[in-house]
Amino acid sequence: MSGANDRTQDRRPGAREGAPILTVTLNAALDVTYQVPALRLGHTHRPTAVDVRAGGKGVNVSRVLHALGHETMVTGLVGGDTGTAIRADVLLAGLREALFDMASPSRRTVTIVSDGTATAVNEPGPRVSISDWADFVGGYHALAARASAVVLSGSLPPGLPDDAYAQLIRATSTPVILDTSGPPLLAGIAARPSVVTPNVHELTAATGLDDPAAAARALLDRGAHAVVATLGPDGLVAVTHEGSWRVRVPEELHGNPTGAGDACVAALAAGQALEWPHRLAEAVAVSAAAVPCPLAGDIDPDTYARLRPAITVEALDAHADR
């Protein structure tokens, strides 16, 4: 039985009005993050800090959008006591939510951050029933129709078919950004999303090609309108029908890179009105601003302000292999 809500905290001062960017998290989680001085296999650790918050890639994208002053709406599937905690924290963050209840309890994730390196342990998620999926799809149509863009993020929970994201893309008339991996990525690309955002490892796995630009062109040929491949500390490569570009991070950053990819997706969704070179520069700056933050979904305004003027966008030869 559907349990969607449309709950809203008071809008932050200065936040822009308009249709929200809808983020979809089908495999939402309660994220637990431990900060430890050093991670040693087989040893007992005493964290210097412990944080618990609602997570899942789409939720993180909405957090960043909210921080950037954009209207956003969180939807997806949640269940059990973990799902109740996820709902409560989403509202505590000031985010609007239209989450749907499912029979099984939501998953948890654990991230251990030590010396700028993040080690994650992610539960696979609950099995979603056919009826819970049908309820969500029915409610999704109305939510997507009122959105300025849709972001489909993260893994699919057990029980959903590989083409679950493709089903949602085909039912959406607004621009769609797809951020997933494996068979759901390939199935989703066939439904022709506006942008796909694999990281370099997901890109290689999907295409069998080691060169990011060549691999991105291969995904473009399969149906995506644009491919933005994130390369971690090396920035990103983007291939579109309008051109191809490489964007680099101007300095080495230290911290927790877990949320950098979600911050990049948020900036791409927020920058729909920008020309591609400006949109990509914004995405790299916002992504970089996530690294100094201990928790995914946060960005550091000072890091953004320092790096944004230094980011340059290099046009690539559309016919080159590199």
N, C-alpha and C positions, 0 to 999 in steps of 0.2 A: 504494500500500500504506500502510495507516494506521501512523503512528508516534507515537501518543499516549503520553504519559507521565504519571505522577502523582508528581512529584518535590517534595520539601518540605525547606526549610531549617528549623532549629529555630524554633519559634514565639517571637515576641517576648514578654517578660514582661508579663503583664497582658492579653494578647490574649484576647478572649472565645471560648469554645468554641461549637460548634454547626455547623449546616449552612452551607456557604460560599455566598457570593454569586458566581455564575458570570458571568464577563465573556467575551464572544465578540468576537474581533477577526479577521475574515475577511481583512482587508487589512493585516496587521501590517507594521511598518516598522522599519528601523534609523534612528533620528532623529539628525541632526547639527545642533547648535545653535551658531551663531557670535554672539559679542557684539562689536559694533563701536561706536566712538564716534559715527559718523555714516555713514549709508548714502547714497551718491551714485552715481547711474546712470552707467555708463561709466568709473568709476574703480576703481583697485585698492585693496582693503581689507586691513588686517592686524588680525585679530581679537585682542581682549584676552583672550578665553577661548574654548575649544572643548570641547564636551561631546558624547559619543556614547553613546546608550543605546537600549534596546528601546522601541519606541513603537507608535503606533496607539492609537485612542481607548479601546478596551477595556483595554489594558495600563495606560494612564494612570489609568483608573477604579480598577483593582485596586491601583495604587500608593497612591492616596488612601484607599481602604478599609483597606488595611494600616496606613497611618499613623493612621487613626481607631480602630484596634484590632479590626477586623472580619475574620473569616475570609473568604478569597476564593480563587478558582481562575481561572487564565487559560487559555482555550482559543482555538483558531482554527487558521489554516493558516500554515505557514512552510516555506521551502525554500532549498536551496543554502547557500553560505557565509554569506550574510546571515541566513538562518534560524538557522544554528548560533550566530551572534553574538547573535541575539535571544533564543534559549533561554538562553544563558549569562548574559545580563544580567538576564533575568527571575529566574533563580535567585539571582544575586548580590543582587538587591533583596529576597530573602527571600520571594518569592511562590511559591505552588504552581502548577504548570503541567501541563496535559494538552493540549499542542499536537500537531497532526497534520501529518505530513510531506506535502509536495506536490512534484511533479516540477520546477516552475519556481522560480527563486530569488526570495526576498522582495524587496520594494522598499526604497528609501531615501528619506528626506525631508531637506530642508535648511531650517532656519529662521534668519533673520538678525534679531537683536534690536538695535535702536538707539533710544536715548532713549524707551524705553517702547513702541515700536512694533515689531511682529513682522511680518516678510515671509517667507512660506513658499513653497517650491518642492516640490511633492509629486508624485513619480512615480505613474503610474496603478496600478501593481501588475502582477503576473504574471497570465497567463491560467491559470485553474483548469480542469483537465480534468474531464470527467463522472465519471470513476472516483475522482478525488481528492475531489470534492464528495460522492459517494455514501459514501465511507469516513467523511468527517467527519459527515455526517448520521446515519449508523449509530452512531457513537460519542457524538454529542451527546445522544441520547436518554437514555443511562445517566447522563451527567454532569448533565443538567438535572433528572433525577428525584431526585438527591441534593442539589440546591441549594435554598436558601431563597428565592432570586430569581435572575433571569437578566437581564443587561444586554447588549443587542445594539447595538454601536457602530460607527460609521464608514462609509466608502464600501464598495461591493462591488467586488472585483477583476474584471477582464475575464473573461468566460467564464461568470459566474453570471447567472441570470435576475433580472429586477427583483423577482420575488416570493420571492427566496431567504430574506429575513428572515421573510416571511409564512409560508413553509413551517416555519421553526423555531418561530414563535409558535404555530402550530396544533398543533405536537407537544409543547408545554410546558404543564404543569398548574400550575406555580408562577407568581407575578407576573412580568411581563416589562416592562422599560423599553426603549424603542426610541429610539435617537439616531442618525438618519441624515437624508438629504435626497433631494429629487427623486423620481423614480418609485419607488425602494425604500421611501421614506417613505409615499407614498400607497398602495402595495400592502400595506405592513405594517399600516397603520391599518385596512384592511379585515379583517385577521385579529384585530382587537380586542385590542391590547396594553393593559397596565394603565396605562402612562404613555408619552407621546411627548414629546420634548424638543427641538423645532427652535429654532434661533436666529431672530432677527427677520427676517433675509434669507431663510432657508429657509421661514419661515412665509408670507411674502409670495409667494414663488415657488410655493408649493404651493396657495395659495388665490386669489391675485390681489387680496387685500385689504391695505390699508396699515395699518389699525388692528389692533394686536396682539390685543386682547380679542375683537374680532369675528372675526378670522382663527382664533383658537384655538377659538372656538365652532363655526366651520365644520368644523374637524378633529374636534371632539367629535361632531358630527352624522354624520361619516363612519364612526365606529366606535371611536375611542379612548375609553377610560374616563376619562382625564384628559390634559390638554395643559398642559405647563409650558413657556412660551416665554421663552427667555433673551434679554435686551435689552442685553447688554454692561454698560457702566457704569451703565445705568439700572435694573439689577435684573432682575426677571422679572414676567410675568403668568401666572397659572394659572387654568384653567377646568376644573371638574370637575362631576360630577353632584351633589356635595354643596355647591358654592358656587364663587365666583370671587374672586380676590384679586390685589392688586398689592403687590409688595415692592420697596423701593428700597434701594440701597447708601447708608449714612449719610454717606460722605465720598468724595472723589475719591482714587483709588488710582493709583500709578505702578509700572511694572514690565513684565512680560511676560504679557499676557492670554491667551496661547495655551492654557493648561491650565485656564482658569476654567470653561469649559463642562463638561469632564470631571469636575472637582471637584464641580460642581453635581449631575451625574448620580450620582456616588458617594454624596453626601449623601442624595439622594432614595431610592437603593437601601437605604442604611443605616437610613433613618428610616421604614420601613414601619409600625412600631407607633405612630407619632406621629399626632396629628390634623393635618389639612392645614395650618392656619396655622403650627403649630410646625415641621412638616416643611419648609415653604417658607422659614421664617426660618433654619433650619439650613442649607438649601441655599445661600441667599445668603451667609451667613457663611463657609461653607467655600469657596464659589466666590471670594469676595473674598480669602480667605486664600491663594489660589493666585497672585494677581497679583504680589505682591512676589518670588516665587520665579523664578529664572532659567530653570528647566526645567519643562515640563509633567509633571504627576504628583506634584508636591511641593506642600505647603501650609505656611504659616507659623503656628505655634500662637499667637504673640503677636498677630498681626493678627486671628486668629479671636477670641481672648479680649477684645480691645479693641472689636471691632465687634459681636459677638453681642448684648450687652445693649442696643445702640442701634438694632437693626433692628426696625422695626414693620411689621405686616401690615395692609393696608387692604382691607376687603371691597368688592367691586365690585357694582354693580347688575347682576343677571344679564340684565336686559332692555335695558340701555343699550348703545349702540354704542361708548361709550368708558368 
